[in-house]
């Protein structure tokens, strides 16, 4: 379930999806990395999903507050992304496309192949067939991420 209590398929067919896994400590990095993909925001075949690993945090004791805070962050992000949507010819509001998943027990992390907690920014890009195109256990080169997504979208 995401922050909006919606079921999410992180590797939905027909879409290029960049899934970031971060902890509370690496949230700045996820914003920087995902920001490199803003040019593609609003394309109907592209999505960014943030999974926040909260296994070793106090967040698991205040799940409602964590979800509320994530919703607030997504509302702000929606406003920031509106110009990118318009630039891509998408007149919809971005907010319904935005997704953050609080992972309180590690189930999502484990399903993505990351069973252990790490403060490193992790990412996997899924292709339109739902299969991983590229996986990083420590994403540092945001240009490489951009290139993988651009190629998958045919925008290189």
Backbone as ProteinMPNN parsed JSONL, in Angstrom:
{"seq_chain_A": "XXXXXXXXXXXXXXXXXXXXXXXXXXXXXXXXXXXXXXXXXXXXXXXXXXXXXXXXXXXXXXXXXXXXXXXXXXXXXXXXXXXXXXXXXXXXXXXXXXXXXXXXXXXXXXXXXXXXXXXXXXXXXXXXXXXXXXXXXXXXXXXXXXXXXXXXXXXX", "coords_chain_A": {"N_chain_A": [[0.842, -1.184, 0.0], [0.506, 2.211, -0.801], [1.311, 5.591, 0.308], [-1.144, 6.786, 0.1], [-2.864, 4.787, 0.623], [-3.327, 3.076, -1.508], [-3.199, 0.224, -3.61], [-0.262, -0.843, -5.216], [1.472, -1.685, -8.146], [4.699, -2.169, -8.665], [6.128, -2.755, -10.928], [4.558, -2.288, -13.242], [3.075, -3.414, -16.249], [3.722, -2.041, -19.492], [4.777, 0.365, -18.804], [7.64, 2.402, -18.137], [9.325, 2.27, -15.22], [10.841, 3.862, -12.567], [12.06, 2.841, -9.612], [12.806, 3.863, -6.478], [14.648, 3.176, -3.571], [14.89, 4.22, -0.353], [16.067, 5.437, 2.829], [15.072, 7.209, 5.781], [17.281, 8.79, 6.171], [18.428, 9.046, 3.645], [16.781, 10.585, 2.065], [17.187, 13.082, 0.825], [18.932, 12.437, -1.225], [17.283, 10.827, -2.81], [15.496, 12.702, -3.772], [17.196, 14.305, -5.294], [18.142, 12.432, -7.22], [15.721, 11.513, -8.421], [14.882, 13.928, -9.394], [16.505, 14.301, -11.605], [15.126, 12.999, -13.501], [12.972, 14.499, -14.138], [12.36, 15.629, -16.625], [10.964, 13.672, -17.959], [8.615, 13.421, -16.657], [5.123, 13.235, -16.536], [4.81, 11.932, -18.917], [2.863, 9.364, -20.267], [3.762, 6.781, -20.172], [5.643, 6.539, -18.18], [6.883, 6.408, -14.846], [7.708, 7.332, -11.497], [8.534, 5.808, -8.485], [8.758, 5.946, -5.027], [10.141, 4.121, -2.463], [10.165, 3.945, 0.932], [12.225, 2.826, 3.33], [11.396, 1.863, 6.406], [11.988, 0.157, 8.435], [13.872, 0.176, 10.558], [13.15, 2.345, 12.113], [11.448, 4.882, 14.048], [9.13, 5.347, 12.826], [7.453, 3.167, 12.377], [5.929, 3.021, 14.607], [4.192, 5.075, 14.487], [2.431, 5.014, 12.227], [0.231, 6.251, 10.937], [0.813, 8.994, 11.094], [3.174, 9.068, 9.632], [2.243, 8.314, 7.064], [0.51, 10.482, 6.573], [2.366, 12.611, 6.516], [3.872, 11.878, 4.3], [1.91, 12.103, 2.33], [1.515, 14.865, 2.405], [4.041, 15.708, 1.479], [3.931, 14.633, -1.111], [1.838, 16.145, -2.168], [3.064, 18.671, -2.281], [5.137, 18.056, -4.048], [3.661, 17.534, -6.32], [2.799, 20.077, -7.133], [5.269, 21.166, -7.829], [5.938, 19.574, -10.006], [4.088, 20.128, -12.0], [4.733, 21.979, -14.197], [6.435, 20.325, -15.75], [4.758, 18.286, -16.551], [3.005, 19.759, -18.188], [4.822, 20.584, -20.149], [5.235, 18.19, -21.398], [2.883, 17.84, -22.684], [0.791, 16.999, -21.12], [-2.102, 17.549, -19.503], [-3.204, 16.768, -17.15], [-3.526, 16.702, -13.56], [-0.619, 16.225, -11.615], [-0.654, 14.847, -9.148], [-2.225, 12.335, -8.758], [-0.547, 10.512, -10.041], [1.719, 10.337, -8.533], [3.74, 8.519, -6.245], [4.499, 7.153, -3.177], [5.786, 4.747, -1.082], [5.485, 3.638, 2.095], [7.49, 1.45, 3.779], [7.064, -0.414, 6.309], [7.66, -2.896, 7.398], [9.529, -4.157, 5.83], [8.733, -5.775, 3.731], [8.254, -4.876, 1.075], [10.778, -3.978, 0.354], [12.225, -6.394, 0.478], [10.917, -7.811, -1.559], [11.851, -6.461, -3.712], [14.398, -7.283, -3.846], [16.15, -6.401, -1.92], [16.929, -7.241, 0.937], [18.211, -6.387, 3.288], [18.625, -3.601, 5.5], [19.836, -0.476, 4.402], [21.657, 2.548, 4.222], [22.215, 3.527, 1.806], [21.32, 4.886, -1.354], [19.153, 3.162, -3.34], [18.127, 1.764, -6.47], [15.912, 0.618, -9.001], [15.161, 0.151, -12.373], [12.377, -0.584, -14.169], [11.343, -2.167, -17.16], [8.972, -1.893, -19.929], [7.957, -4.433, -20.065], [7.829, -5.247, -17.508], [10.092, -6.292, -16.419], [13.318, -5.992, -14.809], [15.445, -3.435, -16.009], [17.757, -2.195, -15.251], [19.691, -2.171, -12.275], [20.655, -0.694, -9.256], [22.615, -0.941, -6.406], [23.795, 0.947, -4.974], [23.2, 3.864, -5.858], [24.883, 6.305, -7.52], [25.642, 7.612, -9.78], [23.855, 9.709, -11.406], [23.521, 10.444, -14.017], [23.878, 8.109, -15.446], [21.566, 6.754, -14.647], [19.629, 8.472, -15.803], [20.265, 8.086, -18.517], [19.605, 5.358, -18.895], [16.827, 5.408, -18.473], [16.029, 7.269, -20.44], [16.797, 5.92, -22.806], [15.122, 3.659, -22.632], [12.678, 4.878, -22.906], [12.888, 5.762, -25.453], [14.003, 8.251, -25.898], [16.585, 9.065, -26.26]], "CA_chain_A": [[0.0, 0.0, 0.0], [1.273, 3.444, -0.805], [0.934, 6.56, 1.345], [-2.561, 7.093, -0.093], [-3.564, 3.516, 0.856], [-3.639, 2.461, -2.794], [-2.334, -0.888, -3.997], [0.644, -0.414, -6.275], [2.329, -2.652, -8.814], [5.887, -1.367, -8.961], [6.621, -3.069, -12.272], [3.351, -2.373, -14.067], [3.325, -3.572, -17.676], [3.44, -0.9, -20.358], [5.41, 1.578, -18.274], [8.999, 2.432, -17.618], [9.168, 2.704, -13.838], [12.044, 3.98, -11.739], [11.711, 2.623, -8.212], [13.897, 4.236, -5.59], [14.538, 2.725, -2.194], [15.697, 5.07, 0.513], [15.726, 5.495, 4.244], [14.85, 8.598, 6.18], [18.558, 9.484, 6.035], [18.815, 9.258, 2.242], [15.686, 11.212, 1.319], [17.7, 14.155, -0.033], [19.481, 11.795, -2.418], [16.199, 10.384, -3.703], [14.962, 13.896, -4.441], [18.173, 14.694, -6.319], [18.142, 11.434, -8.292], [14.436, 11.562, -9.138], [14.837, 15.214, -10.093], [17.184, 14.149, -12.899], [14.16, 12.393, -14.425], [11.814, 15.393, -14.272], [12.061, 15.846, -18.049], [10.062, 12.62, -18.421], [7.396, 13.433, -15.846], [3.936, 13.55, -17.311], [4.664, 10.965, -20.005], [1.93, 8.333, -19.794], [4.44, 5.49, -20.032], [6.747, 6.669, -17.233], [6.497, 6.69, -13.463], [8.693, 7.217, -10.431], [7.977, 5.338, -7.221], [9.698, 5.99, -3.916], [9.892, 3.198, -1.356], [10.917, 4.412, 2.09], [12.482, 1.719, 4.251], [11.184, 2.346, 7.768], [12.132, -0.984, 9.355], [14.664, 0.503, 11.748], [12.831, 3.712, 12.505], [10.292, 5.067, 14.932], [7.96, 5.495, 11.963], [6.541, 2.021, 12.486], [5.056, 3.221, 15.771], [3.265, 6.176, 14.175], [2.185, 4.821, 10.798], [-0.711, 7.254, 10.429], [1.52, 10.268, 10.945], [4.11, 8.896, 8.517], [1.466, 8.372, 5.819], [0.042, 11.86, 6.414], [3.502, 13.433, 6.119], [4.19, 11.509, 2.92], [0.876, 12.715, 1.49], [1.842, 16.294, 2.332], [5.2, 15.832, 0.591], [3.473, 14.359, -2.475], [1.065, 17.318, -2.596], [4.046, 19.701, -2.656], [5.832, 17.582, -5.25], [2.72, 17.68, -7.426], [2.883, 21.465, -7.59], [6.575, 21.353, -8.467], [6.008, 18.818, -11.259], [3.089, 20.572, -12.977], [5.324, 22.483, -15.446], [6.985, 19.227, -16.54], [3.588, 17.65, -17.162], [2.55, 20.626, -19.279], [5.842, 20.536, -21.202], [5.057, 16.914, -22.086], [1.544, 17.81, -23.27], [-0.128, 16.329, -20.204], [-2.848, 18.562, -18.762], [-3.697, 16.213, -15.89], [-2.805, 17.053, -12.342], [0.362, 15.172, -11.337], [-0.78, 14.17, -7.851], [-2.616, 10.916, -8.798], [0.547, 9.682, -10.56], [2.832, 10.303, -7.592], [3.635, 7.343, -5.395], [5.499, 6.868, -2.149], [5.374, 3.563, -0.335], [6.18, 3.434, 3.364], [7.688, 0.02, 4.03], [7.258, -0.512, 7.75], [8.141, -4.218, 7.83], [10.539, -4.659, 4.907], [8.187, -6.678, 2.712], [8.466, -4.321, -0.268], [12.232, -4.006, 0.14], [12.607, -7.781, 0.199], [10.385, -8.195, -2.874], [12.683, -5.799, -4.721], [15.727, -7.867, -3.801], [16.966, -5.688, -0.944], [16.446, -7.715, 2.235], [18.866, -5.739, 4.426], [18.555, -2.146, 5.584], [21.045, 0.221, 3.988], [21.465, 3.985, 4.054], [22.579, 3.867, 0.43], [20.192, 5.036, -2.269], [19.044, 2.046, -4.272], [17.167, 2.034, -7.543], [15.735, -0.344, -10.08], [14.308, 0.65, -13.455], [11.655, -1.665, -14.825], [10.94, -1.909, -18.529], [7.535, -2.038, -20.197], [7.571, -5.832, -19.872], [7.827, -5.499, -16.079], [11.377, -6.864, -16.016], [14.333, -4.971, -14.513], [16.395, -3.041, -17.044], [19.001, -1.855, -14.557], [19.55, -2.154, -10.816], [21.788, -0.116, -8.535], [22.582, -1.129, -4.961], [24.254, 2.232, -4.452], [23.103, 4.784, -6.986], [25.698, 7.502, -7.37], [25.762, 8.263, -11.076], [22.496, 10.027, -11.849], [23.531, 10.504, -15.479], [23.65, 6.734, -15.898], [20.131, 6.525, -14.443], [18.934, 9.235, -16.839], [20.497, 7.437, -19.812], [18.83, 4.103, -18.94], [15.41, 5.762, -18.634], [15.863, 7.9, -21.752], [16.867, 4.87, -23.813], [13.906, 2.832, -22.523], [11.562, 5.686, -23.42], [13.182, 6.169, -26.831], [14.252, 9.695, -25.881], [18.024, 9.331, -26.219]], "C_chain_A": [[0.884, 1.244, 0.0], [0.759, 4.392, 0.28], [-0.537, 6.937, 1.274], [-3.446, 5.864, 0.094], [-4.067, 2.87, -0.433], [-2.688, 1.298, -3.036], [-1.522, -0.459, -5.218], [1.383, -1.623, -6.831], [3.557, -1.877, -9.266], [6.458, -1.627, -10.347], [5.442, -3.261, -13.233], [3.706, -2.494, -15.552], [2.958, -2.303, -18.456], [4.069, 0.4, -19.913], [6.886, 1.35, -17.985], [8.854, 3.0, -16.211], [10.509, 2.708, -13.134], [11.598, 3.881, -10.289], [12.951, 2.909, -7.371], [13.614, 3.682, -4.204], [15.467, 3.587, -1.35], [15.285, 4.872, 1.955], [15.449, 6.957, 4.565], [16.122, 9.419, 5.97], [18.928, 9.794, 4.591], [17.712, 9.914, 1.415], [16.158, 12.347, 0.417], [18.232, 13.556, -1.341], [18.374, 11.339, -3.369], [15.599, 11.58, -4.441], [15.892, 14.348, -5.56], [18.133, 13.738, -7.504], [16.856, 11.485, -9.109], [14.301, 12.862, -9.914], [15.523, 15.17, -11.446], [16.234, 13.578, -13.956], [12.945, 13.283, -14.667], [11.404, 15.624, -15.724], [11.023, 14.843, -18.571], [8.735, 12.598, -17.671], [6.222, 13.911, -16.69], [3.769, 12.667, -18.534], [3.815, 9.808, -19.482], [2.602, 6.979, -19.569], [5.641, 5.547, -19.086], [6.226, 7.014, -15.844], [7.699, 6.539, -12.543], [7.962, 6.775, -9.17], [9.084, 5.394, -6.169], [9.246, 5.004, -2.847], [10.782, 3.666, -0.209], [11.002, 3.277, 3.106], [12.441, 2.249, 5.684], [11.339, 1.241, 8.811], [12.85, -0.623, 10.643], [14.386, 1.924, 12.224], [11.652, 3.74, 13.471], [8.997, 5.184, 14.132], [6.963, 4.364, 12.086], [5.594, 2.148, 13.677], [4.007, 4.302, 15.521], [2.928, 6.151, 12.679], [1.267, 5.885, 10.209], [-0.041, 8.595, 10.195], [2.494, 10.194, 9.777], [3.371, 9.0, 7.185], [0.99, 9.8, 5.541], [1.182, 12.752, 5.918], [3.915, 13.143, 4.681], [3.174, 12.121, 1.959], [1.138, 14.208, 1.319], [3.014, 16.532, 1.381], [4.797, 15.612, -0.867], [2.631, 15.511, -3.019], [1.999, 18.438, -3.051], [4.766, 19.326, -3.941], [4.948, 17.734, -6.483], [2.774, 19.092, -8.005], [4.185, 21.708, -8.339], [6.635, 20.705, -9.846], [5.044, 19.297, -12.339], [3.71, 21.119, -14.26], [5.904, 21.381, -16.34], [5.866, 18.458, -17.236], [3.123, 18.463, -18.368], [3.528, 20.584, -20.449], [5.749, 19.248, -22.009], [3.64, 16.742, -22.632], [0.509, 17.13, -22.393], [-0.808, 17.394, -19.343], [-3.462, 18.033, -17.466], [-2.916, 16.793, -14.721], [-1.838, 15.918, -12.025], [0.05, 14.308, -10.115], [-1.223, 12.703, -7.93], [-1.512, 9.978, -9.302], [1.67, 9.497, -9.556], [2.632, 9.185, -6.576], [4.818, 7.252, -4.442], [4.955, 5.724, -1.306], [6.161, 3.493, 0.973], [6.279, 1.93, 3.64], [8.07, -0.166, 5.495], [7.883, -1.835, 8.184], [9.163, -4.846, 6.891], [10.027, -5.549, 3.8], [8.435, -6.17, 1.292], [9.944, -4.365, -0.608], [12.69, -5.407, -0.25], [12.13, -8.207, -1.184], [11.182, -7.564, -4.01], [14.124, -6.316, -4.706], [16.678, -7.183, -2.839], [16.513, -6.074, 0.466], [17.041, -6.993, 3.441], [18.731, -4.229, 4.342], [19.897, -1.557, 5.161], [20.723, 1.701, 3.866], [21.846, 4.451, 2.661], [21.314, 3.965, -0.421], [20.235, 3.897, -3.277], [17.987, 2.372, -5.311], [17.099, 0.837, -8.473], [14.805, 0.302, -11.099], [13.704, -0.561, -14.137], [11.252, -1.227, -16.226], [9.453, -2.126, -18.718], [7.033, -3.476, -20.074], [7.559, -6.225, -18.392], [9.119, -6.092, -15.548], [12.39, -5.754, -15.736], [15.237, -4.709, -15.715], [17.768, -2.783, -16.434], [18.709, -1.772, -13.066], [20.829, -1.576, -10.229], [21.596, -0.381, -7.044], [23.122, 0.098, -4.236], [24.295, 3.206, -5.625], [23.899, 6.048, -6.68], [25.752, 8.306, -8.659], [24.366, 8.513, -11.647], [22.402, 10.154, -13.366], [23.289, 9.124, -16.063], [22.178, 6.372, -15.762], [19.325, 7.204, -15.546], [19.057, 8.52, -18.188], [19.696, 6.151, -19.958], [17.359, 4.411, -19.193], [15.164, 6.366, -20.014], [15.872, 6.863, -22.862], [15.585, 4.023, -23.81], [12.692, 3.558, -23.078], [11.736, 6.101, -24.88], [13.448, 7.654, -26.951], [15.74, 10.022, -25.874], [18.557, 9.913, -27.495]], "O_chain_A": [[1.883, 1.311, 0.716], [-0.118, 4.036, 1.068], [-1.119, 7.362, 2.273], [-4.632, 5.89, -0.235], [-5.101, 2.202, -0.444], [-1.505, 1.379, -2.705], [-2.031, 0.199, -6.126], [1.858, -2.476, -6.081], [3.467, -1.024, -10.149], [7.196, -0.797, -10.878], [5.352, -4.266, -13.939], [4.55, -1.75, -16.049], [2.009, -1.596, -18.115], [3.913, 1.427, -20.573], [7.311, 0.249, -17.637], [8.318, 4.093, -16.035], [11.22, 1.703, -13.102], [10.854, 4.728, -9.797], [13.996, 2.28, -7.536], [12.48, 3.716, -3.726], [16.669, 3.669, -1.604], [14.283, 4.223, 2.253], [15.581, 7.828, 3.706], [16.053, 10.601, 5.631], [19.684, 10.734, 4.347], [17.714, 9.806, 0.189], [15.587, 12.555, -0.653], [18.008, 14.102, -2.422], [18.512, 11.452, -4.587], [15.236, 11.469, -5.612], [15.439, 14.727, -6.64], [18.094, 14.171, -8.655], [16.894, 11.499, -10.34], [13.675, 12.893, -10.974], [15.159, 15.927, -12.346], [16.504, 13.662, -15.154], [11.992, 12.867, -15.327], [10.22, 15.795, -16.013], [10.291, 15.139, -19.515], [7.834, 11.836, -18.02], [6.331, 14.87, -17.455], [2.695, 12.649, -19.135], [4.034, 9.332, -18.368], [2.068, 6.129, -18.857], [6.546, 4.717, -19.172], [5.28, 7.785, -15.678], [8.588, 5.723, -12.784], [6.903, 7.305, -8.834], [10.204, 4.94, -6.404], [8.105, 5.05, -2.386], [12.0, 3.771, -0.358], [9.997, 2.832, 3.66], [13.329, 2.984, 6.116], [10.872, 1.379, 9.942], [12.46, -1.083, 11.716], [15.292, 2.619, 12.684], [10.962, 2.74, 13.67], [7.903, 5.126, 14.694], [5.761, 4.57, 11.92], [4.576, 1.459, 13.743], [3.04, 4.417, 16.274], [3.118, 7.138, 11.968], [1.504, 6.365, 9.1], [-0.308, 9.257, 9.192], [2.626, 11.153, 9.016], [3.823, 9.697, 6.278], [1.06, 10.27, 4.406], [0.989, 13.557, 5.008], [4.266, 14.056, 3.934], [3.545, 12.605, 0.889], [1.0, 14.749, 0.222], [2.978, 17.457, 0.57], [5.267, 16.322, -1.757], [2.704, 15.819, -4.209], [1.76, 19.077, -4.076], [4.98, 20.168, -4.813], [5.442, 18.03, -7.571], [2.792, 19.272, -9.222], [4.197, 22.381, -9.369], [7.298, 21.215, -10.748], [5.182, 18.898, -13.496], [3.252, 20.753, -15.342], [5.864, 21.5, -17.564], [6.017, 18.031, -18.381], [2.879, 17.911, -19.441], [3.113, 20.552, -21.608], [6.14, 19.216, -23.176], [3.24, 15.637, -22.999], [-0.546, 16.727, -22.882], [-0.151, 18.062, -18.545], [-4.161, 18.765, -16.764], [-1.805, 17.301, -14.875], [-2.208, 14.751, -12.154], [0.456, 13.147, -10.064], [-0.647, 11.876, -7.224], [-1.543, 8.781, -9.02], [2.491, 8.592, -9.708], [1.521, 8.934, -6.109], [5.978, 7.271, -4.855], [3.801, 5.744, -0.877], [7.378, 3.307, 0.953], [5.266, 1.235, 3.722], [9.242, -0.086, 5.865], [8.556, -1.898, 9.213], [9.617, -5.963, 7.138], [10.821, -6.037, 2.996], [8.787, -6.949, 0.407], [10.325, -4.74, -1.717], [13.455, -5.576, -1.199], [12.856, -8.891, -1.905], [11.187, -8.07, -5.132], [14.968, -5.839, -5.465], [17.891, -7.368, -2.933], [15.793, -5.315, 1.115], [16.433, -6.987, 4.511], [18.723, -3.651, 3.255], [20.956, -2.075, 5.516], [19.623, 2.064, 3.448], [21.803, 5.647, 2.371], [20.359, 3.214, -0.223], [21.23, 3.7, -3.974], [17.07, 3.155, -5.063], [18.088, 0.14, -8.699], [13.798, 0.915, -10.744], [14.413, -1.445, -14.619], [10.871, -0.079, -16.451], [8.749, -2.499, -17.779], [5.828, -3.711, -19.989], [7.311, -7.382, -18.054], [9.231, -6.367, -14.353], [12.331, -4.692, -16.355], [15.73, -5.639, -16.353], [18.799, -3.11, -17.022], [17.627, -1.36, -12.649], [21.935, -1.92, -10.646], [20.541, -0.08, -6.486], [22.925, 0.258, -3.032], [25.318, 3.344, -6.295], [23.623, 6.76, -5.715], [25.89, 9.529, -8.635], [23.776, 7.642, -12.286], [21.324, 9.989, -13.937], [22.579, 8.981, -17.058], [21.604, 5.754, -16.658], [18.446, 6.59, -16.151], [18.071, 8.371, -18.91], [19.161, 5.877, -21.032], [16.716, 3.764, -20.02], [14.193, 6.011, -20.682], [15.04, 6.921, -23.767], [15.037, 3.714, -24.868], [11.791, 2.942, -23.648], [10.846, 6.713, -25.47], [13.156, 8.257, -27.983], [16.123, 11.137, -25.52], [19.753, 10.185, -27.597]]}, "name": "protein", "num_of_chains": 1, "seq": "XXXXXXXXXXXXXXXXXXXXXXXXXXXXXXXXXXXXXXXXXXXXXXXXXXXXXXXXXXXXXXXXXXXXXXXXXXXXXXXXXXXXXXXXXXXXXXXXXXXXXXXXXXXXXXXXXXXXXXXXXXXXXXXXXXXXXXXXXXXXXXXXXXXXXXXXXXXX"}
